[in-house]
C-alpha cells in the first residue's frame, strides 16, 4: 500500500478509497501535464490527514508543515501600564500597579531599592500586578519597580518613588465607653472601649478594687477585656486608658456586679428568697405557648409559692402548659404539697370549663398565710376569660414559711413510683411584679437574700433564669432542652 493509502487507512478512510480506486474510472491527467505510460493518480489537495498544512506564527512567517509552534518562540513582555509614585502618611496604605502584555502571559515580580536604585531586591510574595502595604516612615525614599517575564523575554517598568510623611499627631479621643456588667459568678465578664487618635493609641485596662486605688491589669491591652468573674470581684470598677505620643484619654468607669452562681435543680428553674419568715408571695406572668412534638408527652408549670427551697412542704399555685400525645394542654391549679388534707398533698386542677386558660393570657397569682390559715388566689386577666379563683381558708400549721419562690417546674408523675417528666418546650416566660411580705423587710425578689436556680438533667441545662431587672421584681426564664 502506498504511503498515501497507509495514511488514509490510519484515519479510518482506507475502505472508501479502495472502493474509489477499484471501481471508479481513471481520472485524466491535468492539461499540459500528461504522464505517458503511467496510470492516472487520485489527487485531492483539499484532503489533510494528521496535521495542519499551514500555520502562521506570531512573527508573521509560515511554519513548516507539522511544526505548529517552534520551541521558545513567543512575544516578549511589553509594559502597558507604568507604576506611579506615591506620597502617603505613615501608617497609611501605599499601592503600586503595573501591567504588561506578552505571549505567553508574563509573570510579575515587584522589587524594591532602599539605596536610590544602586541595588534591587525581590519582594517576597509581591507577585501580583498590584502591590499594596502599610507604609512606615523608615520606607521614605524607597523605589519600586515590577519585572515582567515570560519564555520570550523580560521587561521592567519605570521606577516609582515612595514618599512617606509623618502623620499629623492628635491626642486620643474616646469613641466607645465601657458599660457596667451584671453576671453570675463563674461566667464571663467583658468590657469594651475604643478611641481615635494619631498615632493610633495603645490601651491599658485598669481596675479599682476595695483597696481604693486604680491598678493596671497585666496583659489587658486590647480594646476588649474579658475574664471569668468571681464573687470576690463584685463591685469592682474598670476603665481603659488610651495613650499616644500626643496625649492620654481615660474612659468612664464601668462597675461589675457579680451574683452568686445559680444553684442547680433537677426540676426547678427561677428564683428563691430565704432569710426571713414569709407571709405572702405574688407575681404576674403571661401563659407561654408550648411547642409539642408529634405524639409526645411533656410538662411544664409556672408558679409562685412559699416553702420548698429550705423545707419539705410547698404552698403554691400557677398554670400548667403541657403536651399530651403531642397536643398542647393548658390549665390552672393549686397545691398544698405536704398537706394530706388537700387532695393528699397533690395538685388540684381547676376546671377548664369554669376557669379556662389559653396561651397569651396574663395571669396573677398569690399565696398568703395569716396564723395557720392559708389562702391561694389565681386570676386570669384576659378580657375573654376574666376569672378569679380563691381557695377556701386552708388550715395548715406544719409550714416553715422559710422561703418564697417564683418557679418554672417539670413536675413528677406518680403511679407506683414517681419520676420526673420531660420538660415541655415553653419557649420563655417572664415573671413581673414579683413581691413578698415577711415579718421583716418586704418588697421585691431582691429585697431579701435571693438565689437563681437553673434546671439541669445531668450536666445539661434544660431551663435557665435570666438576671433580675434593676427593680429586682422581674426576670425571664427560658427553655433550653427537654431533659
Buried (B, 14 or more C-beta within 10 A) or exposed (E): EEEBBEBBBEEEBBEEBBEEEEEEEEEEBEEEEEEEEEEEEEEEEEBEEEEEEEBEBEEEEEBEEEEEEEEEBBBBBEBEEBBEEBEBEBBBEBBBBBBBBBBEEBEBBBBBBBEEEEEBEEBEEBEEBBBEEEBEEEBBEBBBBBBBBBBBBBBBBEBBBBBBEEBEEBBBEBEEBBEEBBBBBEEEBEBBBBBBBBBEBEBBBBBBEEEEEBEEBEEBEEBBBEBEBEEEBBEBBBBBBBBBEBBBBBBBBBBBBBBBBBEEBEBBBBBBBBBBBBBBBBBBBBBBBBBBEEEBBBBBBBBBBBBBBEBEBBBBBBBBBBBBEEEBBBBBBBBBBBBEEBEEBBBBBBEEEEBBBBBEBBBBBBBBBEEEEBBBBBBBBBEEBEBEBEBEEBEBEEBBBBBBBBBBBBBEEEEEEEEBBBBBBBBEBBBBEBBBBBEEEBBBBBBBEBBBBBBBBEEEBBBBBEEBBEEBBBBBBBBBBBB
